[in-house]
């Protein structure tokens, strides 16, 4: 599949890299189809590019790469909406934000994207867990790169 983007130009992504957010993302309810592709060779980071909006892309990471103790307990309603039958059928992504001066990186651990790996349906889930915030500080971006976390 060919996807036109403002940031990356014209990119080719396999169909299995496309996910459909059943309810859109918070703040972007009309944008439901996204493709995932690596930030760069060997990087744990990925881009989540809207197929419907050439200018909309998010930097994401599988949260366990950076936070090994991160745990998500999905409600039965969320699991049913995604048609998840087994935990191993789910993948998690955390949205990353890089500060304007590029000195800090935060992860949204309170609102992960949950993907059904079989159906490619996804949903942003808001967790009711005070351990996690929408701006969980990773470290300076330079430190994260040096440590091989991103």
PyMOL commands that place a pseudoatom at each C-alpha (Angstrom):
pseudoatom trace, name=CA, resn=UNK, resi=1, chain=A, elem=C, hetatm=0, pos=[0.000, 0.000, 0.000]
pseudoatom trace, name=CA, resn=UNK, resi=2, chain=A, elem=C, hetatm=0, pos=[1.287, 3.482, -0.868]
pseudoatom trace, name=CA, resn=UNK, resi=3, chain=A, elem=C, hetatm=0, pos=[0.723, 6.210, 1.743]
pseudoatom trace, name=CA, resn=UNK, resi=4, chain=A, elem=C, hetatm=0, pos=[1.232, 9.895, 1.004]
pseudoatom trace, name=CA, resn=UNK, resi=5, chain=A, elem=C, hetatm=0, pos=[2.670, 11.842, 3.945]
pseudoatom trace, name=CA, resn=UNK, resi=6, chain=A, elem=C, hetatm=0, pos=[3.904, 15.366, 4.535]
pseudoatom trace, name=CA, resn=UNK, resi=7, chain=A, elem=C, hetatm=0, pos=[6.806, 14.330, 6.768]
pseudoatom trace, name=CA, resn=UNK, resi=8, chain=A, elem=C, hetatm=0, pos=[8.074, 11.236, 4.917]
pseudoatom trace, name=CA, resn=UNK, resi=9, chain=A, elem=C, hetatm=0, pos=[6.849, 11.756, 1.386]
pseudoatom trace, name=CA, resn=UNK, resi=10, chain=A, elem=C, hetatm=0, pos=[5.419, 8.761, -0.391]
pseudoatom trace, name=CA, resn=UNK, resi=11, chain=A, elem=C, hetatm=0, pos=[5.974, 5.524, 1.548]
pseudoatom trace, name=CA, resn=UNK, resi=12, chain=A, elem=C, hetatm=0, pos=[5.111, 1.933, 0.862]
pseudoatom trace, name=CA, resn=UNK, resi=13, chain=A, elem=C, hetatm=0, pos=[3.823, -0.103, 3.776]
pseudoatom trace, name=CA, resn=UNK, resi=14, chain=A, elem=C, hetatm=0, pos=[2.578, -3.684, 3.874]
pseudoatom trace, name=CA, resn=UNK, resi=15, chain=A, elem=C, hetatm=0, pos=[-1.130, -4.215, 4.574]
pseudoatom trace, name=CA, resn=UNK, resi=16, chain=A, elem=C, hetatm=0, pos=[-0.250, -5.957, 7.864]
pseudoatom trace, name=CA, resn=UNK, resi=17, chain=A, elem=C, hetatm=0, pos=[1.277, -2.658, 9.075]
pseudoatom trace, name=CA, resn=UNK, resi=18, chain=A, elem=C, hetatm=0, pos=[-2.150, -0.974, 8.942]
pseudoatom trace, name=CA, resn=UNK, resi=19, chain=A, elem=C, hetatm=0, pos=[-4.260, -0.725, 12.098]
pseudoatom trace, name=CA, resn=UNK, resi=20, chain=A, elem=C, hetatm=0, pos=[-7.779, 0.608, 12.485]
pseudoatom trace, name=CA, resn=UNK, resi=21, chain=A, elem=C, hetatm=0, pos=[-8.656, 2.461, 15.671]
pseudoatom trace, name=CA, resn=UNK, resi=22, chain=A, elem=C, hetatm=0, pos=[-12.263, 1.470, 16.324]
pseudoatom trace, name=CA, resn=UNK, resi=23, chain=A, elem=C, hetatm=0, pos=[-13.042, 4.810, 17.985]
pseudoatom trace, name=CA, resn=UNK, resi=24, chain=A, elem=C, hetatm=0, pos=[-10.243, 7.050, 16.747]
pseudoatom trace, name=CA, resn=UNK, resi=25, chain=A, elem=C, hetatm=0, pos=[-7.684, 8.556, 19.085]
pseudoatom trace, name=CA, resn=UNK, resi=26, chain=A, elem=C, hetatm=0, pos=[-8.371, 11.083, 21.791]
pseudoatom trace, name=CA, resn=UNK, resi=27, chain=A, elem=C, hetatm=0, pos=[-8.382, 14.450, 20.078]
pseudoatom trace, name=CA, resn=UNK, resi=28, chain=A, elem=C, hetatm=0, pos=[-8.536, 12.844, 16.616]
pseudoatom trace, name=CA, resn=UNK, resi=29, chain=A, elem=C, hetatm=0, pos=[-11.812, 10.880, 16.553]
pseudoatom trace, name=CA, resn=UNK, resi=30, chain=A, elem=C, hetatm=0, pos=[-12.203, 11.007, 12.765]
pseudoatom trace, name=CA, resn=UNK, resi=31, chain=A, elem=C, hetatm=0, pos=[-8.725, 9.574, 12.091]
pseudoatom trace, name=CA, resn=UNK, resi=32, chain=A, elem=C, hetatm=0, pos=[-9.009, 5.819, 12.356]
pseudoatom trace, name=CA, resn=UNK, resi=33, chain=A, elem=C, hetatm=0, pos=[-6.607, 4.191, 9.896]
pseudoatom trace, name=CA, resn=UNK, resi=34, chain=A, elem=C, hetatm=0, pos=[-2.894, 4.318, 10.650]
pseudoatom trace, name=CA, resn=UNK, resi=35, chain=A, elem=C, hetatm=0, pos=[0.183, 2.541, 9.407]
pseudoatom trace, name=CA, resn=UNK, resi=36, chain=A, elem=C, hetatm=0, pos=[3.146, 1.630, 11.572]
pseudoatom trace, name=CA, resn=UNK, resi=37, chain=A, elem=C, hetatm=0, pos=[6.724, 1.702, 10.354]
pseudoatom trace, name=CA, resn=UNK, resi=38, chain=A, elem=C, hetatm=0, pos=[10.133, 1.844, 12.056]
pseudoatom trace, name=CA, resn=UNK, resi=39, chain=A, elem=C, hetatm=0, pos=[11.698, 5.145, 13.034]
pseudoatom trace, name=CA, resn=UNK, resi=40, chain=A, elem=C, hetatm=0, pos=[14.995, 3.836, 11.743]
pseudoatom trace, name=CA, resn=UNK, resi=41, chain=A, elem=C, hetatm=0, pos=[17.035, 0.657, 11.448]
pseudoatom trace, name=CA, resn=UNK, resi=42, chain=A, elem=C, hetatm=0, pos=[17.438, -1.048, 14.829]
pseudoatom trace, name=CA, resn=UNK, resi=43, chain=A, elem=C, hetatm=0, pos=[15.316, 1.537, 16.647]
pseudoatom trace, name=CA, resn=UNK, resi=44, chain=A, elem=C, hetatm=0, pos=[12.647, 0.545, 19.161]
pseudoatom trace, name=CA, resn=UNK, resi=45, chain=A, elem=C, hetatm=0, pos=[10.656, 3.574, 18.031]
pseudoatom trace, name=CA, resn=UNK, resi=46, chain=A, elem=C, hetatm=0, pos=[7.979, 3.513, 15.346]
pseudoatom trace, name=CA, resn=UNK, resi=47, chain=A, elem=C, hetatm=0, pos=[5.959, 6.085, 13.494]
pseudoatom trace, name=CA, resn=UNK, resi=48, chain=A, elem=C, hetatm=0, pos=[2.191, 5.777, 13.579]
pseudoatom trace, name=CA, resn=UNK, resi=49, chain=A, elem=C, hetatm=0, pos=[1.146, 7.657, 10.434]
pseudoatom trace, name=CA, resn=UNK, resi=50, chain=A, elem=C, hetatm=0, pos=[-2.459, 8.496, 9.629]
pseudoatom trace, name=CA, resn=UNK, resi=51, chain=A, elem=C, hetatm=0, pos=[-3.548, 7.151, 6.264]
pseudoatom trace, name=CA, resn=UNK, resi=52, chain=A, elem=C, hetatm=0, pos=[-6.390, 9.689, 6.175]
pseudoatom trace, name=CA, resn=UNK, resi=53, chain=A, elem=C, hetatm=0, pos=[-4.389, 12.796, 7.119]
pseudoatom trace, name=CA, resn=UNK, resi=54, chain=A, elem=C, hetatm=0, pos=[-1.007, 13.307, 5.460]
pseudoatom trace, name=CA, resn=UNK, resi=55, chain=A, elem=C, hetatm=0, pos=[0.181, 15.624, 8.244]
pseudoatom trace, name=CA, resn=UNK, resi=56, chain=A, elem=C, hetatm=0, pos=[-0.731, 13.481, 11.241]
pseudoatom trace, name=CA, resn=UNK, resi=57, chain=A, elem=C, hetatm=0, pos=[1.949, 11.164, 12.635]
pseudoatom trace, name=CA, resn=UNK, resi=58, chain=A, elem=C, hetatm=0, pos=[2.844, 10.062, 16.141]
pseudoatom trace, name=CA, resn=UNK, resi=59, chain=A, elem=C, hetatm=0, pos=[6.074, 8.696, 17.540]
pseudoatom trace, name=CA, resn=UNK, resi=60, chain=A, elem=C, hetatm=0, pos=[5.334, 5.492, 19.479]
pseudoatom trace, name=CA, resn=UNK, resi=61, chain=A, elem=C, hetatm=0, pos=[7.168, 2.746, 21.319]
pseudoatom trace, name=CA, resn=UNK, resi=62, chain=A, elem=C, hetatm=0, pos=[6.264, -0.585, 22.851]
pseudoatom trace, name=CA, resn=UNK, resi=63, chain=A, elem=C, hetatm=0, pos=[6.247, 0.578, 26.503]
pseudoatom trace, name=CA, resn=UNK, resi=64, chain=A, elem=C, hetatm=0, pos=[7.999, -2.493, 27.923]
pseudoatom trace, name=CA, resn=UNK, resi=65, chain=A, elem=C, hetatm=0, pos=[11.092, -1.435, 25.960]
pseudoatom trace, name=CA, resn=UNK, resi=66, chain=A, elem=C, hetatm=0, pos=[11.421, 1.542, 28.297]
pseudoatom trace, name=CA, resn=UNK, resi=67, chain=A, elem=C, hetatm=0, pos=[9.385, 0.510, 31.316]
pseudoatom trace, name=CA, resn=UNK, resi=68, chain=A, elem=C, hetatm=0, pos=[9.828, -3.244, 31.956]
pseudoatom trace, name=CA, resn=UNK, resi=69, chain=A, elem=C, hetatm=0, pos=[7.413, -3.173, 34.923]
pseudoatom trace, name=CA, resn=UNK, resi=70, chain=A, elem=C, hetatm=0, pos=[4.596, -1.513, 32.972]
pseudoatom trace, name=CA, resn=UNK, resi=71, chain=A, elem=C, hetatm=0, pos=[1.390, -3.494, 33.264]
pseudoatom trace, name=CA, resn=UNK, resi=72, chain=A, elem=C, hetatm=0, pos=[-2.026, -2.912, 31.772]
pseudoatom trace, name=CA, resn=UNK, resi=73, chain=A, elem=C, hetatm=0, pos=[-5.173, -4.590, 32.942]
pseudoatom trace, name=CA, resn=UNK, resi=74, chain=A, elem=C, hetatm=0, pos=[-7.840, -4.258, 30.273]
pseudoatom trace, name=CA, resn=UNK, resi=75, chain=A, elem=C, hetatm=0, pos=[-11.467, -4.220, 31.242]
pseudoatom trace, name=CA, resn=UNK, resi=76, chain=A, elem=C, hetatm=0, pos=[-13.717, -6.884, 29.784]
pseudoatom trace, name=CA, resn=UNK, resi=77, chain=A, elem=C, hetatm=0, pos=[-15.428, -4.143, 27.745]
pseudoatom trace, name=CA, resn=UNK, resi=78, chain=A, elem=C, hetatm=0, pos=[-12.142, -3.024, 26.147]
pseudoatom trace, name=CA, resn=UNK, resi=79, chain=A, elem=C, hetatm=0, pos=[-11.115, -6.608, 25.429]
pseudoatom trace, name=CA, resn=UNK, resi=80, chain=A, elem=C, hetatm=0, pos=[-14.525, -7.338, 23.892]
pseudoatom trace, name=CA, resn=UNK, resi=81, chain=A, elem=C, hetatm=0, pos=[-14.424, -4.184, 21.736]
pseudoatom trace, name=CA, resn=UNK, resi=82, chain=A, elem=C, hetatm=0, pos=[-11.099, -5.354, 20.314]
pseudoatom trace, name=CA, resn=UNK, resi=83, chain=A, elem=C, hetatm=0, pos=[-12.229, -8.990, 20.092]
pseudoatom trace, name=CA, resn=UNK, resi=84, chain=A, elem=C, hetatm=0, pos=[-9.257, -10.055, 22.227]
pseudoatom trace, name=CA, resn=UNK, resi=85, chain=A, elem=C, hetatm=0, pos=[-9.458, -13.634, 23.383]
pseudoatom trace, name=CA, resn=UNK, resi=86, chain=A, elem=C, hetatm=0, pos=[-5.923, -14.099, 24.759]
pseudoatom trace, name=CA, resn=UNK, resi=87, chain=A, elem=C, hetatm=0, pos=[-3.419, -11.637, 26.253]
pseudoatom trace, name=CA, resn=UNK, resi=88, chain=A, elem=C, hetatm=0, pos=[-0.748, -12.719, 23.756]
pseudoatom trace, name=CA, resn=UNK, resi=89, chain=A, elem=C, hetatm=0, pos=[-2.962, -11.458, 20.915]
pseudoatom trace, name=CA, resn=UNK, resi=90, chain=A, elem=C, hetatm=0, pos=[-2.519, -7.880, 22.172]
pseudoatom trace, name=CA, resn=UNK, resi=91, chain=A, elem=C, hetatm=0, pos=[0.280, -5.404, 21.562]
pseudoatom trace, name=CA, resn=UNK, resi=92, chain=A, elem=C, hetatm=0, pos=[0.726, -2.107, 23.371]
pseudoatom trace, name=CA, resn=UNK, resi=93, chain=A, elem=C, hetatm=0, pos=[2.097, 1.192, 22.124]
pseudoatom trace, name=CA, resn=UNK, resi=94, chain=A, elem=C, hetatm=0, pos=[2.810, 4.355, 24.101]
pseudoatom trace, name=CA, resn=UNK, resi=95, chain=A, elem=C, hetatm=0, pos=[2.704, 7.752, 22.443]
pseudoatom trace, name=CA, resn=UNK, resi=96, chain=A, elem=C, hetatm=0, pos=[5.900, 9.764, 22.903]
pseudoatom trace, name=CA, resn=UNK, resi=97, chain=A, elem=C, hetatm=0, pos=[6.291, 13.512, 23.090]
pseudoatom trace, name=CA, resn=UNK, resi=98, chain=A, elem=C, hetatm=0, pos=[9.595, 15.306, 22.580]
pseudoatom trace, name=CA, resn=UNK, resi=99, chain=A, elem=C, hetatm=0, pos=[9.806, 18.733, 24.219]
pseudoatom trace, name=CA, resn=UNK, resi=100, chain=A, elem=C, hetatm=0, pos=[10.130, 21.809, 22.018]
pseudoatom trace, name=CA, resn=UNK, resi=101, chain=A, elem=C, hetatm=0, pos=[13.799, 22.147, 22.923]
pseudoatom trace, name=CA, resn=UNK, resi=102, chain=A, elem=C, hetatm=0, pos=[14.351, 18.399, 22.362]
pseudoatom trace, name=CA, resn=UNK, resi=103, chain=A, elem=C, hetatm=0, pos=[15.759, 17.960, 25.861]
pseudoatom trace, name=CA, resn=UNK, resi=104, chain=A, elem=C, hetatm=0, pos=[13.091, 15.736, 27.331]
pseudoatom trace, name=CA, resn=UNK, resi=105, chain=A, elem=C, hetatm=0, pos=[10.972, 12.834, 26.147]
pseudoatom trace, name=CA, resn=UNK, resi=106, chain=A, elem=C, hetatm=0, pos=[7.740, 11.810, 27.827]
pseudoatom trace, name=CA, resn=UNK, resi=107, chain=A, elem=C, hetatm=0, pos=[5.557, 8.765, 27.310]
pseudoatom trace, name=CA, resn=UNK, resi=108, chain=A, elem=C, hetatm=0, pos=[1.805, 8.599, 27.655]
pseudoatom trace, name=CA, resn=UNK, resi=109, chain=A, elem=C, hetatm=0, pos=[1.494, 5.528, 29.864]
pseudoatom trace, name=CA, resn=UNK, resi=110, chain=A, elem=C, hetatm=0, pos=[-2.029, 6.463, 30.976]
pseudoatom trace, name=CA, resn=UNK, resi=111, chain=A, elem=C, hetatm=0, pos=[-3.453, 6.200, 27.460]
pseudoatom trace, name=CA, resn=UNK, resi=112, chain=A, elem=C, hetatm=0, pos=[-1.796, 3.326, 25.593]
pseudoatom trace, name=CA, resn=UNK, resi=113, chain=A, elem=C, hetatm=0, pos=[-2.839, 2.125, 22.165]
pseudoatom trace, name=CA, resn=UNK, resi=114, chain=A, elem=C, hetatm=0, pos=[-3.919, -1.532, 22.373]
pseudoatom trace, name=CA, resn=UNK, resi=115, chain=A, elem=C, hetatm=0, pos=[-3.775, -3.517, 19.136]
pseudoatom trace, name=CA, resn=UNK, resi=116, chain=A, elem=C, hetatm=0, pos=[-5.363, -6.877, 18.391]
pseudoatom trace, name=CA, resn=UNK, resi=117, chain=A, elem=C, hetatm=0, pos=[-2.532, -8.518, 16.434]
pseudoatom trace, name=CA, resn=UNK, resi=118, chain=A, elem=C, hetatm=0, pos=[-4.936, -10.875, 14.652]
pseudoatom trace, name=CA, resn=UNK, resi=119, chain=A, elem=C, hetatm=0, pos=[-7.598, -8.435, 13.442]
pseudoatom trace, name=CA, resn=UNK, resi=120, chain=A, elem=C, hetatm=0, pos=[-5.399, -5.278, 13.434]
pseudoatom trace, name=CA, resn=UNK, resi=121, chain=A, elem=C, hetatm=0, pos=[-8.160, -3.450, 15.333]
pseudoatom trace, name=CA, resn=UNK, resi=122, chain=A, elem=C, hetatm=0, pos=[-6.834, -0.960, 17.855]
pseudoatom trace, name=CA, resn=UNK, resi=123, chain=A, elem=C, hetatm=0, pos=[-8.112, 1.306, 20.564]
pseudoatom trace, name=CA, resn=UNK, resi=124, chain=A, elem=C, hetatm=0, pos=[-6.660, 3.991, 22.761]
pseudoatom trace, name=CA, resn=UNK, resi=125, chain=A, elem=C, hetatm=0, pos=[-7.462, 2.994, 26.317]
pseudoatom trace, name=CA, resn=UNK, resi=126, chain=A, elem=C, hetatm=0, pos=[-7.523, 5.419, 29.242]
pseudoatom trace, name=CA, resn=UNK, resi=127, chain=A, elem=C, hetatm=0, pos=[-6.215, 3.607, 32.311]
pseudoatom trace, name=CA, resn=UNK, resi=128, chain=A, elem=C, hetatm=0, pos=[-7.517, 4.268, 35.793]
pseudoatom trace, name=CA, resn=UNK, resi=129, chain=A, elem=C, hetatm=0, pos=[-4.145, 3.649, 37.415]
pseudoatom trace, name=CA, resn=UNK, resi=130, chain=A, elem=C, hetatm=0, pos=[-2.471, 6.424, 39.367]
pseudoatom trace, name=CA, resn=UNK, resi=131, chain=A, elem=C, hetatm=0, pos=[0.983, 4.921, 38.729]
pseudoatom trace, name=CA, resn=UNK, resi=132, chain=A, elem=C, hetatm=0, pos=[0.865, 6.166, 35.155]
pseudoatom trace, name=CA, resn=UNK, resi=133, chain=A, elem=C, hetatm=0, pos=[0.591, 9.644, 33.688]
pseudoatom trace, name=CA, resn=UNK, resi=134, chain=A, elem=C, hetatm=0, pos=[0.200, 11.137, 30.239]
pseudoatom trace, name=CA, resn=UNK, resi=135, chain=A, elem=C, hetatm=0, pos=[3.642, 12.724, 30.583]
pseudoatom trace, name=CA, resn=UNK, resi=136, chain=A, elem=C, hetatm=0, pos=[5.794, 10.068, 32.180]
pseudoatom trace, name=CA, resn=UNK, resi=137, chain=A, elem=C, hetatm=0, pos=[9.340, 11.425, 31.935]
pseudoatom trace, name=CA, resn=UNK, resi=138, chain=A, elem=C, hetatm=0, pos=[11.809, 9.082, 30.244]
pseudoatom trace, name=CA, resn=UNK, resi=139, chain=A, elem=C, hetatm=0, pos=[14.982, 11.114, 30.491]
pseudoatom trace, name=CA, resn=UNK, resi=140, chain=A, elem=C, hetatm=0, pos=[16.785, 13.446, 28.221]
pseudoatom trace, name=CA, resn=UNK, resi=141, chain=A, elem=C, hetatm=0, pos=[16.644, 12.215, 24.663]
pseudoatom trace, name=CA, resn=UNK, resi=142, chain=A, elem=C, hetatm=0, pos=[20.453, 12.043, 24.555]
pseudoatom trace, name=CA, resn=UNK, resi=143, chain=A, elem=C, hetatm=0, pos=[20.509, 9.819, 27.639]
pseudoatom trace, name=CA, resn=UNK, resi=144, chain=A, elem=C, hetatm=0, pos=[17.837, 7.517, 26.216]
pseudoatom trace, name=CA, resn=UNK, resi=145, chain=A, elem=C, hetatm=0, pos=[19.779, 7.153, 22.964]
pseudoatom trace, name=CA, resn=UNK, resi=146, chain=A, elem=C, hetatm=0, pos=[23.113, 6.549, 24.774]
pseudoatom trace, name=CA, resn=UNK, resi=147, chain=A, elem=C, hetatm=0, pos=[21.493, 3.883, 26.928]
pseudoatom trace, name=CA, resn=UNK, resi=148, chain=A, elem=C, hetatm=0, pos=[20.057, 2.212, 23.822]
pseudoatom trace, name=CA, resn=UNK, resi=149, chain=A, elem=C, hetatm=0, pos=[16.455, 2.626, 24.979]
pseudoatom trace, name=CA, resn=UNK, resi=150, chain=A, elem=C, hetatm=0, pos=[15.394, 4.419, 21.805]
for i in range(1, 150): cmd.bond("trace and resi %d" % i, "trace and resi %d" % (i + 1))
show_as sticks, trace
zoom trace
